[in-house]
Amino acid sequence: MADTSQQLVTELHEIHTFLREVHSKEQWSNHPVKVTAISFAKGVAYGMGIIAAAAIVAPFVLWFLRSVAWPPLISTIVTDVIHQMEQASPLAQPAAGGR
């Protein structure tokens, strides 16, 4: 019986030590300075990622924009919009009185 109670005390002591370590590590992981430093590092990495993506994507977008013939495309769209606006305008429709 004494051996069993001694083993129980030893195991309880080990559990207590383990829980103290967990608590101290948990306290450190929520430390304001550490959280601030990690948030700052994440922000810097995010900003650098955006800059890198823009540096890679921008040349392709500019190349595409230079290769497309915009005037015919834009003029077709503007002409379609003007025709639709003329059809929908009450001034373009003949008057009911026959004038």
C-alpha positions in Angstrom: 0.0 0.0 0.0 2.9 2.4 0.8 4.4 1.7 -2.6 1.1 2.5 -4.3 0.7 5.8 -2.4 4.3 6.7 -3.1 3.8 6.1 -6.8 0.6 8.2 -6.7 2.4 11.1 -5.1 5.2 10.8 -7.7 2.7 10.8 -10.6 0.8 13.8 -9.1 4.1 15.7 -8.7 4.9 15.0 -12.4 1.5 16.1 -13.4 1.9 19.3 -11.4 5.3 20.0 -12.9 3.9 19.4 -16.4 0.9 21.7 -15.8 3.3 24.5 -14.5 5.3 24.2 -17.7 2.2 24.3 -19.9 0.9 27.3 -18.0 4.2 29.2 -18.3 4.5 28.5 -22.0 0.9 29.5 -22.5 1.5 32.8 -20.7 4.5 33.5 -22.9 2.6 32.7 -26.1 0.0 35.4 -25.1 2.7 38.0 -24.1 1.8 41.4 -25.6 5.3 42.0 -26.9 5.5 38.6 -28.6 2.0 39.0 -30.1 2.9 42.5 -31.4 6.2 41.3 -32.9 4.5 38.3 -34.7 1.7 40.6 -36.0 4.3 43.1 -37.3 6.3 40.3 -39.0 3.0 39.0 -40.6 2.2 42.5 -41.9 5.7 42.9 -43.4 5.5 39.5 -45.1 2.0 40.3 -46.4 3.2 43.7 -47.8 6.2 42.1 -49.4 4.0 39.4 -51.0 1.7 42.1 -52.5 4.7 44.0 -53.9 6.2 40.7 -55.4 2.8 39.8 -56.9 2.5 43.3 -58.4 6.0 43.1 -59.8 5.2 39.8 -61.5 1.7 40.5 -62.7 2.0 44.2 -63.8 4.3 43.5 -66.8 1.9 40.9 -68.1 -1.1 43.2 -67.7 0.7 46.0 -69.4 1.8 43.7 -72.3 -1.8 42.6 -72.7 -3.2 46.1 -72.7 -0.6 47.2 -75.4 -1.5 44.2 -77.6 -5.3 44.8 -77.6 -6.7 47.2 -80.3 -8.8 49.4 -78.0 -10.2 52.0 -80.3 -12.4 49.6 -82.4 -13.5 47.8 -79.2 -14.4 51.0 -77.4 -16.1 52.6 -80.3 -18.3 49.6 -80.8 -19.4 49.7 -77.2 -20.0 53.4 -77.2 -22.0 53.1 -80.5 -24.2 50.3 -78.9 -24.8 52.4 -75.8 -25.8 55.4 -77.9 -28.3 53.4 -80.0 -29.8 51.9 -76.9 -30.1 55.3 -75.3 -31.8 56.7 -78.4 -34.3 53.9 -78.4 -35.1 54.4 -74.7 -35.3 58.2 -74.9 -38.9 59.6 -74.8 -37.7 62.5 -77.1 -36.8 60.1 -79.9 -40.3 58.6 -80.0 -43.0 60.2 -82.2 -45.6 62.2 -80.4 -49.1 60.7 -79.9 -50.8 63.7 -81.5 -49.3 63.0 -84.9 -46.8 65.8 -85.0 
